[in-house]
Amino acid sequence: MSRGRAVSACCVRWAVRGLASRRAWRVPKVQPALARERGGGTCKGPGANVCPARDCWAQRLQGPAAGRVAGAMVPLGEGSDDPVLPDLPRGPLHAARARASFPWKELVLFWEGPDMLRFKKNIFSALENDPLFAHPPGSLSLEKYRELNFLRCKRVFEYDFLRVEDLLGSPLRVLALIQCLGMYDWSLATKFFLHTLTFGSAIYSSGSERHFKYLPKIFTMEIFGCFALTEVSHGSNTKAMRTTAHYDPTTEELIIHSPDFEAAKFWVGNLGKTATHAVVFAQLYTPGGQCHGLHPFVVQIRDPKTLLPMPGVMVGDIGRKLGQNGLDNGFAMFHKVRIPRQDLLNRSGDITPEGTYVSHVKDARQHFSESLGSLSSGRVAIAGMSVVNLKLAVSIALRFSATRRQFGPTDEEEVPVLEYPMQQWRLLPYLAAAYALDHFSKSLFLDLVELQQGLLGKKRSARKAELGREIHALASAGKPLASWTAQRGIQECREACGGHGYLAMNRLGDLRDDNDPNCTYEGDNHVLLQQTSNYLLGLLVRRDQGGARIESPLKTVDFLEAYPNLLGHRFEGSSPEDCLDSSVPLAAYEWLVCYLLRESYQKLNQEKQSGSNDFEARNNCQVYCCRPLALAFLELTVVRRFHEHVHQPDVPSPLRAVLGRLSALYALWSLNQHTALLYRGGYFSGEQAGKTVENAILALCAQLKDDAVALVDVIAPPDSILNSPIGRADGELYKNLWSAVLQESKVLERASWWSEFSANKPVIGSLKSKL
């Protein structure tokens, strides 16, 4: 499935180049304050473009605003009148906030940084104050929703949130803009970024100087773009795409052709009604019939003046989806459509006018990876999108749970449902997951920026290649973990809000539906996990065959150098108190990954020795070996990065305890899902080990219960963006719900079909079934 699709992380490069002078432009280095903390030195927080050390705050708070809304500068001051970080409205949630063990505003500043807070506030303020972004009552027709979404997309261009100078200073603003628009409506976010970043970055990263003419046209909307990879009959198996591109040397043109309807491009976001141009992937053939594999081409789909299809192009809309229906996903078939030779995106391969294929990449696998390099960027972005959905869901459910009262010790006294350990156990681990995965997705995004900057040079070092493989492995497992965690978390939040959670106006259903495709596009989650397990197995093979050390640029696999010695370790906790620091589950995860790596390696060799070929052997290892290996490795990486971040010396002292509890809760809760493996492999023994972990999870939930509302306040957007009556910041649960119900269209009117009841009564037995 393609592309209701996420953005490419390499937009920092091409967007600047498209807007600024090509000769004057230089790729910005990632600023130290933006880099993920790698140990020692200056604090480099995940979402901060400033150092969050305590002595920096006063100075930073007085700094100039970095963003703008309709030209207005937004100051960042102190006190309740601060327009960027105002006090939340008083109401039933005020008492819950007062019980928090930490100052929530200080955590916001640490987590985001003042500059990022200003930037997000600028975006939210624009959306809140612009009537075009007002949420319409009731539901819209598909056509009206598409029209409104396109008008909003144009308006985002007019606000120009991401200026060149902003991009130079903070790559994380790209991610922030995606997330702010997505918090409002993913149909808008995906439409805007498919055009500006996915389409544009594909041209920049896969093309050359001759293609940069398209980039300014993207930002002026002279053209509107999409990314056309998936076909009706092929999605995950990209090598098997069947659209062809034959080169004709007599005219110096490429002939784009769909051999049949199964080769039609399908699921392409923006293609249904809007796109004028597409980056189309097709099998490249040179004279003589030699196929050089999948390559990207710029193909015009519609006339920008009329939006009518170009000759030879059949293009249409695939219809209503489960979610994101403001985005026009479409299909296209090509009947011998001719394009100039120069519209082959030629970074990895080109054709001479005479028809000779030339490429600096000699290895076919490397060529294929370069052609689809943007997919890792998309997977990293999807992980961040999934985290946003989880943040919104837990914000709604926890605010609801802190104000919804049911039952109590006496008939006269009801208590908030958040006081019940069951509700805490259902929701608080997902709150911890939202924080842990948020940090991971941001840090991986910055790792990807580093990689993309390094690849701009023509020289390919061994470290760059290894970094690319490591990021590919992390992204291939990061998307499944984040999207599945959000999927399960949103459903749990929906159920935890009871019947009110099922009411569409409270948005949990929309979040569930809008998050659902994250599990599919950019690669089916189960298929992607094979990329990560293959990477890990390859490290072990290289070590066994040549004695190579197991290490990587980001150090995510360095612990495997101690394999198999780690397999001799055993769980040593004897009480829940022993597990209340995330270092305990971190050690358990290292053992678990080593155990699953050994099991996968042995299973693969057994399959081959029994006569299975490599294809069959790998398939037979997936369910109980390679799949859990990939997930456990990624969970370990998330746990380690979050643990290191919250235990760095620059964490403000009032925040250390609550962040430490979040880190430990996420780690133990995730680890607890592998209890059977921990017992099977011998790391756990006796019933006390499992009970210790379970009791520690419950203890951490109880400790975080009074912090839950304040922790939500840190990650929740303004009420107008959250758009959920039961999740509003004041906590006036029933007033807000009742008001929203009464404002729905025609709620008090008699049904238009009332006469069918009153005048036309059924004649019982007057009809008989005809078989």
N, C-alpha and C positions, 0 to 999 in steps of 0.2 A: 504493500500500500504506500503510495506517495502522497503526498505532501499536502496535507493541510498543515504545512510543514514548518519546522522550526528554522531559526535563523542561523546564519553561519557566523562563527566566532571570529572569522578573519576580517570582519567588516572594518576594523580599525584601519587596515591598510588601504583598501580600495576606495572607501568612502571619502577619505581625505584626499586621495589622489584624484578622484573624480571631481572634487569641488575646488581644489587648489591647483596651482600651476604644477604641471607634471615635472618640470625640471627643478622647481624649487622645493618640491615635497621630499621629505625624508621620513622613513619609518620611525616612529617614536619608540624609545626604549620604555619598557615597563618600569615605572617609577618604583623605588624601593618600598615606599609606603603602600603600593598596590600589590606587591609580591606576597605570595603566601609565606607565612613564617617557616623558615627552614632551619631554625635553630640558631640562637645567639644573635647579638647585634640589635638593631632597631626593631621594634615591634612592627609587624606587617600584617595587620588584621585582615580578615577575608573580605569585608565589605567596606573597609575604610580606605579613603584616599588621603588619610592623615594618620599620623602616629597616635594611637589611643592612650599613650602614657598620660598619667594624671596631670603632669605639669604642662601638658599641651592644651588642655581644654580651654582655659581662660583666654589664651591667645587666639585659638581657633574660633571660638565663639564670637569674637569681635571682628573676624575677617569679612571681606566683601562677599556678597552672594555670587555663586558661580553660575546660576541659571537665570531664567527670565520667563515671565508670562506676559505675552503681549507687550513686551518692552519694559515691564515694571521690574525693578530690583526687589528682591525679597530679603530683608535683613534676618539675622539670626541672633536674637537677644536672649535675655534671661527673664525668669518670672512668668507669671500666669498669662501675661499679654503677649508672650512670644508667638509670632504668627507661624513659625515653623514647627515648634514643639509645644503647642498650647496645652493647658490643663484639659482633661476630659470632663464632659458634663456630669454634674452630680446627679445621683439617682440611686436606685437599689444596688447598683454595683459598687457604689462608693465605699461601703463597709468592707467589701471583699478586697478592694484595692488597698485599703488601709491596713489590712493584715499582712501585706507582702513584707518579706524580709529584706528587700532591696529597693532602691530608688529606680523606678522603671525608666525614667528619663535618662539616667546615667547609663543604663543598659542599651537604650536606643543609640546614644552617642557612641558607645563602645562598639556596638554591632554594625552600625552604618557609617559613622563619621559625620561631622557637621556638613561638609560639602555635599555628600550624597543625600543627606536629609533635605537640604535646600533643593537639590535637583528633583527629588521625588515630590516634594511639596509643590514645586512649580508645575509639574505635570498634573498632579491631583487637583490643584487650584484651577487650572485651565479647564479640566473636564467638569469640575463642579459648577463653574460659573458660566459655562457656555450652554445655551439652551439646546443646541444640537445634540448634546450628550445627555440630555434629560431622559430618564428611563420612561418609555411610553407605557401607559396602563394597558393591561391585557397582553395578548399575543398578536404579533404581526403576521401578515401573509408572507410567504417565502419571497415573493417579488419585492414587497415593501421593505423587508428586512435587508435584502441585498442592496437595495437602493440607499437606504439609510446608512448601512455600513460603508458603502463607497463614499458617501458624502462626508462621513466622519473621517475616513481615511484621508481625503483631500484636506480636511481641516487640520489634521495632524501635521501635514506638510507645511501648512501656513504657520503653525506655531514654531516650527523649526527648533524642536527641543534639543537636538544634538548638533551643535555647531562644531566646526573644524577644530577650534581651539579647545573645546571640551573633550573631543575625541583624543586629541594629543595628550591630554593630561590624565585621562581616566578611562581605560577600556571598560571598566565595570559599569560605566554609564550606559553602554550598549545593553548589557544584561538588565540594568535597572529599568530602562525604557520599555523593553519587552515585558517585564514583569508588571510595571505600572499599567500599561495598556491591557495586559492580560487580566489583571485583577478587575478591570472594568468590563472587558468582554474579549474573550479569546478570538472571536471572529474578526474583530478589528485588529488585534495584535498580529494574528497570522497573516491577514491580508496585507497589512503595511510592510511587514518584514519579509514576507515572501517576495514582494516586489523590490524593496530597497536593498535588502541584505542578501537573501538567498540567491535571487536572480543576479544581482549586481556582483556579489562576491564570487559567484561561479564564473562570471565573465572575467573578473580581475584575476582570480587565482588560477583559472585554467587557460586563460588567454594570454595575449601579449599586447604590446603598444598599439598595434593596429586595431584592437578591440575597444580601446578606452574611449572611443568616440561615443559609445553607448552610455557611458556612466553619467555625464551631465544630463542627458535626456531622462534618466531615471528620476532625478530629483526635481525636474521641471514637469514631470508627468507627460512629456511628449510621447513616451512609450510606457507600457505597463507590462511587467514581466512575470514569468513563472518558471518552474524547474520541472522538466518533463522527463522522468526516468521510468517509472513504473508503467507496465502494460497490463492489458486485461488478463493475460495468461501467465505473467511473471511479475513477481514482486521482490522477494528476498533473493532469488537467484538472478542477480543482475547480469551475470555473464551470459545468460540465455536470452536476453532481450533480442527481439527479432526485427525491429525497425532497422532499415538499411540506409547507407549513404554511399552511393557509387560515384566515383570521380570520372568526369568526362573531360579529357584533356583538350578536345577540339574547341570547347567553349570555356574551359577553365571553371567549370561549375560542378557542384556536388548535387546529386539527385537523391532527395530524401523520399523514402517510400515505405508504406506499410503493406506488407505482403497479404494480409488478411485482417479480419476484425479482431482476432486474438492478439494481434500486434499493435492495436490501437493504444496510444498513450491514455492512461486512465488514473483517476483519483488526483489529478494535478490541480493544486490550489491556485485560484485566480483564472484558470483556463476556461471555466464554464461560461462566463459572460464578459470578462473584463480584459484578459491578457491580449496584448498586441504582438508580443514577442515571447519566445520561449528558448531556454537552453534545452535542446533536445539531444538525448543520448541515442546513438545508433551505431550499428556495426559498420566500420569503414572498409570499403573495398576499393582497391586500386585497379587500373587496367590489367587484364590478365586474370582477374577473379580472385586475387589474394585478399583474404580478410585480415585486418590488422587489429581487430577487437573493438571494444566499445570506446567511442569518442564523443565529446560534447560539441554541439553546433548551435549557433544562433540562427533561429528560424523565425521569420515574420509570420504571425498567425492571422492577424486582422489588420485592416486599414485603420490607422489611428483617427482618421477624420470621420469615418462612418461606423466603425466597429463591425463591419461586414467581413466575412472570411476572405482570405486571399485565394487566388485560383489554385485548385488542387488540394485545398485544406477543408476537411469536414470536421467541424468543431462544435461541441455542444456541452450541455450541463448534465451531470449524472443524477441529479435530483436530490431529494431531502435525505439527510443523514440523521444519525442518532443525536448529534450535537453539532455545534459550530455552523449552524445553517446560514449565518450571515456571510460565510465564505463560499464562493462559487467554485466548487470542485468540478472539473470537467474532463472531457475526453477529446482526442484529436486523432484523425487518420490522415495520412499524406499520400497523395497519388502523384508520384513522380514530380515532386516540388523541387524546382531548381533554385539553388542559392549560390552566391559567389564562393569561390575557393577560400577566400580570406575569412569567411564566417566559420570555418573550422577553428575551434578554440585550441591553440597549438602549443601550449606550454609543454606537453609531454610528447607530442608528435605532430608532424606537418607533412604536407604534400607539395612537391615542387610543381611549377606550371606544367611540366612534361608528364607528371603523374608518378614520380618516384616518392616513396614514403621515407621520411627521415625522422630520426628520434635520438635524443641523447640517452634515452632509457633502453638498455639492451635486454633487461630481464622482463619477461612478459608479466610476471606477478607484480613487479614493481610498477610497470606501466599501468596495470589495472588499478593498483592502489592509488596512484597519482590521479587517474581519471576520476576516481570516486572519493578523493580526499576530503571534499566538503561534507561527506556524510558524518565523519567524526565530529565536525563542528555542530551539525544538526543534532546529533545524539547528546552532546554536552548541553545544548540549549534546551532540549526536551527534558532532560533531568531537572534543570532549573524551573521549567514551566510546571512540571509535576509538583515540585516543592511549593510553588505558589498556590496551587490548588489545595494542597494539604494545609498550608497556612490558613487559607480562607475557611476551610471546613472546620478546623479545630478552633478558630476564632469564634465562629458561630456557635458551635456545640458547647464550648466551655463557658461562654457568656450566658448561654441559655441555662446550662447546668448550675451556674452559680446563683441564678435567680428563680428557677423553677423549683417550687416546694411541693413535695409529695411525702405523705406519711410522717411519722415521728414517734417519739417515745410515749406520747399521749395523744388522744383524739383531738385535743385542742392545740397541739403544737406540731407544725409541719417543718421539716428541715429541707434546705436546698439539696437537690439530688447529687450535687458534687461532694457532699459530705459522706456519701455512701462509698465504701471501698470498691464495690463493683464498678461504679461509674468512674472512679479514679483510675482503676485498672484498665477500663475500656478506652479512656481518652488520653490520659497523661503520657503514656508511652508514645503516642502519635505526636503530641506536642514536643517531646524530646526529639523525636525523629525529624520534625520540621526544622528544628535548630541544627541538628547534626548534618542533615542532608543539605541545608542551605549553605552551611560553611563549606561542605565538600564541593557542591556545584560551583560556587564562586572560585574556590581555589583551583579546581580543574579547568575552569574557564581561563584563568590566568596562565596556567600551564600551557594551554592550547595557544594563547596569544604568543607566549614565548616561542613555541614551536613554529607558528606561522611566520613570525618575524625572522627566525633563523632560516626558514626555507626560501625567503626572498632572494637570498644570495644564490649564485649558480653553483657554488662549491657545496657538495654534500658530504659532511663529515660522518664518521661512524657514530658519534654521539647523537647527531641529529636523527639518524636513522633509528637508533635505539630509543630515543625519546618519542619518536613517532609511533613505534610499535607499542611502547608502554602506554601512551595516551590512548591509542586505539583500543587496547585491552581494557583500560579504565572506563572509557566511554561506552564500550560495548556491554559492560556489566552495569555501569552507572545508570544508564537509561532504564533497563529492566528493574533494578532495585528501586529507583525513585518512583517510576510510574506504578509499579505494583504496590509499593508502600502507600502512595497516594490513593490508589484505587481501593485498597482495603480500608484505609483510614477514613476516606470520605463516606464509605458505606457504614462504617462503625459510627461515625458522627451522625449520619442520617438516622440510624436506628436509636442512637442515644438521645435524640431529640423527640422520640416518640412520633405521634401523629403529626405534630407541627413540623417535624423534619420532612414529612412527605408532601407538605404544601409547597407548590412550585415557587410561590413568591419568596420563600425563605432560602432559595437558591441552591440547596444541597443537591437537588436532582440535576440541575444544570451543571454544577461542578462535576458531578459524577459522569455525566454524558460528555462534557467537554474534555475531561481528563482521559476518557476511555481510549481515544485513538493514540495517546502517547504510548500505549502498550504495543502498538502495531507499526505506525509509520517510522521511517528510518531503520526498519528492520524489525521483524517479529522478535519479541523478547527472548523466546527460547532459542531461536536461531543465533541471535547475537551472543548469548552466553557461551556458545561454542567457540567464538573468537577469543574470549578470555581464557577459557580452559586450554585451548590450543597453545596460547602464548605461554601459559604456565608449564604445560607439559614439554614445550620446546626448550624451556630453560633447563629442565631436568635432563632432557636428552643431551643437550649440549654439554652439560657438566659430566654426565656419565661417559660420553664418547671422547671428550677432549680435555676434561679436567678444568673447564672454564669456571671462573667464579660466578656465582649467581648475584648479580647486582644490576641496578638500573639507575638512570639519571635522577629520577624522582624518589629513589630509595624505597619504593613500595614493595619490592621483592627481596631486599637485602637480607631480611631475617631468614630466608630460605637457605642462606649459606650455612646455617646451623642445622639444616636437615641432614641426616635423620636424628641427630642428637635430641632435637626438640620433642621427638616422639617418646622419649623416655620421661618427660615431665608428667606430673600428676597434679590434680586439683588439691590445694592445701587449705582451702577455707573451711573453717569449722563452725562459723556463726555468720548470720547476716551482716554483722558489723564488719567482717573481714572483706565483704564484697562491695562496700559502699564507695569505693574508688574505682574508676574505670580501668586502672592498671590491672586489676584482677581479671576481668573478662578479656582484656587485651592479650594477656598471656594465654588464656584459654583459646582465643581465636588463632593465635600463632600455631598452637598445637593442632587445632582443628584443620587448618589449611594444609599443614604438613601431612596429616593423616589422610585427608581426601586426595591430596596429590599422590601419595603412595598408592592408595586404593585405585585411583584412576589409571595410574601408570601400569600397575600390575594387571588390571582388567584389560587394558588395551593390548598388552603383550600376550595375555592369555587368549584373547580373541584372535590375534594374528597367528599364534601357534596352533590354534585349532583349525586353521585353514581359511579364516575370513580375510577378505582383502581389506585395504586401508579404509575404504568407504564404509563397508559393513562393520568393521571393527569399531570405528569411531561412533557410528550410530548406536551400536550396542552398549556403549559406555556412558551414554548421556544421562539417562534417567536418574540413577542412584549414585553416580560417581561424578561425572564432569559438570553437570548442572549445579549440584550443591557446592562443588569446588569453586566455580566461578562466583557464585553468590557469596560464599563465605569469605573469599579473598576480597571482594569489594566491600563487604560489611567490615572486615578488618581494617581496610584502608580508611573508610569513613570514621570508624571508632578511633583509629590512631590519630588522624588529622584533627578530629574534634578534641580528643584528649590533650594533644599537644597545644592546641590553641587556647583552651580554657585554663591550662596550667602554666602558661607563659608568665614571666615575672611582671609584665606590664598590665596584666588584668587588674583593674581597680579593686581594691580590697573589699568594698561592699558587694561586689558581684561574684567573688570567687566561690562562695559556698553554693549559690543557686546554680551557677554554670557547672560546677563540679557534679552536682546532683543530676542535672540534665544529661551530662556526659555519661555518668554511671548508669542511669536508667536506660538510656538508649542502648548502651553496650550490653547490659544484662538482659534486657527484653529481647534484643535481637539474638543473643547467644542462646537464650532459653528455647528458641524455636529449633535448635539443633541438639536438644537434650538426648534424644535417642542415639545420635551419632557419638556424643561424648561418652555415653555408657558403653556403646558397642565397641568403641576403640579403646576403652579402658582408662580414659582420662578421669571420668567419674567412677566411683565405686561406692556401693552402699546407698541406701535411700537418703541419707542425710545430705549428700552433695546436692542432689536435685532440690530438696526442700530448702536448703540454704539459699540457693539462687532465687527461688520463688519468694521466700520470705524477704529477701533483700529488695526485690522488685516492689513488693507491697509496702515495705518500709519507706522506700524512696517516693512512691506515689503519695503516701501520707505526708511526708515532709514537703513535697512540692504542691500539695493541695491548696494551701493558703497563698502560694505564689502564682497560681495558675492564671488568674485574671490579669495580673500585672505582666506576666510573660506574654499573654495574648496581646495586651496593649502595645507591646514592643513591635509585634509583627503584623498587626491588623491595619488595613488601610482606613481612610475616613469612611464614615457611615454611608455616604453617597456612592462610594466605590464598592464597598462590601455589599450593599444593596440587599440586606436581609433584615426584616423587621425583628426577628428574634435574636439577632446578633448585634444590635445597635449598642453603642458604647455607654449609653445612660442606664441600660438594664431595665428600662420600663417595658418589660416583656409583653404584658397583656395589653397595655395601652397602644404600643406600637403595632402589635398584631391586629388588634381590633380596628385601628385607624386604617391600616393597609387593606384589610378586607373590605371595609366600607367604601374605599376609594376605587375598588375594582369596577370595571364597566358593567352596568346594568344589574348589579347585585340585588337591588330591591325591586326590579321591574318584573312584571308578570311574564312568564314564558311566551314567546311569540307563537308557539304551537299549542296554546292553552285550550283551544277548541277541540283538539284531538282527544283531550280528556273529558271536557265538559259536554260536548255535543255528540261526538261520534263514539258511542260505546260499542265494544266488540259483540258480535253475535256468536255465542259459544257454540262450537261444533259446526259452524257453517262452512268450514273448509276442511278438505281431506287431503292427506299426502298422496301424491301420485308417484308410485315407484315403477 
